[in-house]
Amino acid sequence: MNKQIIATDQAPAAVGPYEQAIVYNGVLYASGQIPLNLAGEMVAGDVSAQARQCLTNLRAVCQAAGTSLENGLKITMFLTDMNDFAAVNAVYIEFFTGAKAARSTIAVKALPKGALVEIEGIFAVPTSK
């Protein structure tokens, strides 16, 4: 099996028994990112600030795997309040400027550490030639 664990100190460490991401057969499966800074502390601010931190973390995981957000295939966002949908979308387009990935947004009752948003993704990893 060609399964590669991705771990980077440019994103916060996992808060449970899982990996930041796994690459398998040229696809990166990135675990959900909550708005933790590199010290593992929740960022201050509203849902926009939290979404920005989630996507910054996700971008760092992608870079560690040799890919980028632009290679997104499927993004899933989890919100504790669907009224935050427009605010998170506004941040999302700051990070995904090219062709957009397929995406789902799911309302949840709660997220780890009291986060307002969590974002995970699946990305293509370009092959070296």
C-alpha positions in Angstrom: 0.0 0.0 0.0 1.3 3.5 -0.9 0.0 5.4 2.1 2.0 8.5 3.2 1.4 10.3 6.5 1.6 14.1 6.2 2.7 16.1 9.2 3.9 19.6 9.3 4.8 22.1 12.1 3.3 24.8 9.9 -0.2 23.8 11.0 -1.4 22.9 14.5 -0.9 19.3 15.7 -3.9 17.0 15.6 -6.0 17.3 18.8 -6.8 13.6 18.8 -5.6 10.2 17.6 -5.5 11.0 13.9 -3.0 12.4 11.3 -3.1 15.9 9.8 -3.4 14.2 6.4 -2.8 11.1 4.4 -1.7 10.9 0.7 -2.9 7.8 -1.1 -2.5 7.1 -4.8 -1.9 10.8 -5.6 -4.8 12.1 -3.5 -4.4 14.1 -0.2 -7.1 13.5 2.4 -6.7 16.4 4.9 -8.3 16.1 8.3 -10.6 18.8 9.4 -8.9 22.0 10.5 -10.3 24.1 13.4 -9.1 27.6 14.0 -6.0 26.8 16.1 -2.8 28.8 15.7 0.6 27.1 15.7 0.7 27.1 19.5 -2.6 25.1 19.5 -4.6 28.0 20.8 -8.0 29.1 19.4 -7.7 32.3 17.4 -9.6 35.3 18.7 -12.4 36.8 16.6 -15.5 36.1 14.8 -16.4 33.3 12.3 -14.5 35.1 9.5 -11.3 35.1 11.6 -11.8 31.5 12.5 -12.4 30.5 8.8 -9.3 32.4 7.8 -7.2 30.4 10.3 -8.8 27.1 9.2 -7.9 27.7 5.6 -4.4 28.9 6.5 -3.9 25.6 8.3 -5.3 23.6 5.5 -3.1 25.4 3.0 0.0 24.5 5.2 -1.0 20.9 5.2 -1.4 21.0 1.4 2.0 22.5 1.0 3.6 19.9 3.2 2.1 17.3 0.8 3.4 19.0 -2.3 0.0 20.4 -3.5 -2.1 23.5 -3.0 -5.6 24.6 -2.3 -6.0 25.2 -6.0 -5.9 21.4 -6.5 -8.9 21.0 -4.3 -11.3 18.2 -5.4 -13.8 18.3 -2.5 -14.1 20.6 0.5 -16.4 20.1 3.4 -17.2 22.9 5.8 -18.8 22.4 9.2 -20.6 25.4 10.8 -22.2 25.6 14.2 -24.5 28.4 12.8 -25.7 28.3 9.2 -26.3 32.1 9.5 -22.4 32.3 9.1 -22.6 30.8 5.6 -22.1 34.1 3.8 -19.3 35.3 6.0 -17.4 32.0 5.6 -18.0 32.1 1.8 -16.4 35.6 1.7 -13.3 34.2 3.3 -13.3 31.1 1.2 -13.0 33.0 -2.0 -9.9 34.8 -0.7 -8.2 31.3 -0.6 -9.7 29.6 -3.6 -9.2 32.0 -6.4 -9.1 29.7 -9.4 -11.4 26.8 -10.3 -13.4 25.9 -7.3 -13.6 22.4 -5.7 -16.8 20.5 -5.2 -18.1 21.5 -1.7 -20.5 20.7 1.0 -21.5 22.8 4.0 -23.0 21.0 7.0 -24.6 22.5 10.1 -23.4 20.8 13.3 -24.4 21.2 16.9 -20.8 21.7 18.2 -17.2 21.5 17.1 -14.0 20.6 19.0 -12.7 23.3 21.4 -15.8 25.5 20.8 -14.9 26.3 17.2 -17.5 28.0 15.0 -16.1 26.4 11.8 -14.1 23.4 10.7 -12.9 22.8 7.2 -11.5 19.6 5.6 -10.6 18.7 2.1 -9.5 16.2 -0.6 -6.8 17.4 -3.0 -5.0 16.1 -6.1 -1.3 15.8 -5.6 0.7 16.5 -8.8 3.1 13.8 -9.8 6.7 14.5 -10.3 8.1 14.0 -13.7 
